[in-house]
């Protein structure tokens, strides 16, 4: 083949390959767009610009035709509504009679290329999302959601994630007595490191480096010891959304005793619902001024709570008996290991005020017929 023919052929082939690759990439991006708009608020807010960038593929939002006072046809893109400063109406496309033959040919060619690319990328496009089994959410959240900010569902607990602070707003778990009575041998070996949740963007999630060379350690809001009966549920408790910076002295003493008390309560009553989360309590600066001050750690600026709360809802083995509700607030600092757990009892309404959450406030019983093995619970507790 002559060289003056070979070079143009190579150039045309390369340009065609580049164009097809670019179109394929844009088509894959468009097919991922709907899922990304659900998971990423930034993509949702920028969807107008994204659709404009994909417009050369012939991909547009379905317009709604409206009539003005003069009878002029106007289309409004309902999916592109942004704010008061951005217009949601655009002039409708002209009829084909006012478009030149060349423009009609370009429009037809673009639509045909779009169909070809859809066919070519069918096997390499985005996989269909694997929807999590969420039938168990109703049983975990029997007493309601304290808040609705970025809900994350796991097998053994449900949480609301705080991207700004890189920790959870709250974690709700349902602890059953039968799960505590049995231990899976595979749970004898715990993970060496905390596990990242791939559904959360890495820029909003902490990592192991954030916990190094600090005076805080990772604490579980939903304790893995509550799920020793199932290795999958046990390992999920080691995911970062369930981890929060906690004082080592608190974790190994009072917090451990409180978790042990919850498990004893679950064994006694058979079913306990626990809401656990961080609190950022205000401190007095001057006589009339208050401020919320807390530490952050690591390059990801993970917020260190000043306090933690637990709201415990204990059911009764006999059906029809009202639940018992109690709340605890513990400072995220070293506390005397001999401190009576009852000294951390708090009004659930006060926890709601400072945590910005709303817990169950329905009918409940006033007495808890339970005596803990903890030395500080040597008498029957009555609320």
Steps between C-alpha positions, in 0.01 A plus 500: 500500500642841407617711791290798390192277544613331823542819706151643430348159571677478835394855588136436411499172694651665806256790491205262460621287790544806719151625416339162567688471833391848606139428410511169685642665811235770491227241458626300800513820704141581410382154597664540841352845550171396656673293769756773569227763543352286777829438680687827446326833577763691299415309184131562565557873536713509181271286287414787262864545397550124475206456265624790291840333472326186372270685265705424189386138537142613458427441871264757646240516771142442403348848460153603604327721246323807635322791335574862576245781505573561130448136413871446435625147570749482786659193654608467862747241623356390832805291583729799461334734752773647711437830677316829461792647305492233230223491243323168457346590163660476158360579155377188330695357211403631156301277273684295242375725222722786619810280524731455203556161342857499629385559858239227469769265377722589796214437745421167336868397500536592866199288601631205296843527661333508840312175425819335373692603811221373726523165324880487509527588868216279622739232618757740650267759648417555863367193673155511644515615862486226757225615733559402858249285673323747725208293623665485844499881537143493633602269783809705591322837483187385682502811720569749224781698341649772724612688186504447124843632394681259263362169624729198467365147536702202618404149600503560874455876537382816327679834530485861387838620372645848554734579209627823653614339824590161341301314766141383539220717637348191660505122477198281572531128566267222607666264745340159546564266787529193277792654309687569825456141617701355211843583355619422151859368521596726208437807716788406731729678253417865446617716205845656535377838375174684467322449169421783259146534367535527123158664465630812679740725303853467637525876561220470759626186670779461760783251468741320732762776470262743671509289818878473521699700755188636670361473850177351364425152372226361285183413683199307372159658528347162417721256687618195302462295819124527450526296178732212579243259358564611140843575354361730228315717749802488732732633229256772393535656845863577403402726212609862536149653510448309825833621646539814708802652684471413868724540803694182565429519873127542437488216248670252733296586810165677520407456131584130517283462810212679331523269197509201734188630676317525166588139415382381841176686445457333160554155651245576771229661283580325172488816286666839545518795258796732550566844352862613540664817378735792562417827670670838483412677822543878545749643749482832681751752367397805701210567732253539213679335209512132413685316224535149367866398495626161394815344362554369148762245407689391192519643150130428454412717802292233670291663772555382857170516694490654845241245620318185392140397553314171513123477488391148597153366426444168678206283406337231710482130426128505559308644204298814554726641773618856443872562433735660751709798383811645665783727387866544591749778429870430555784754458770409250775518760659289769243410763554323828444131432310465826243763408143382539338456157183659632685829531499518118124465470347788303158614390434383144347840421831668599688266269263599220564868568880482480528229233236650271315168475155369585454167676202286588259682730203263497357309790756327716521327833661671798666204663786275391500172689865424449807469720836523325808303596690831498603590854347843460161349422457307824139613539201481273486805276174694491462794264 
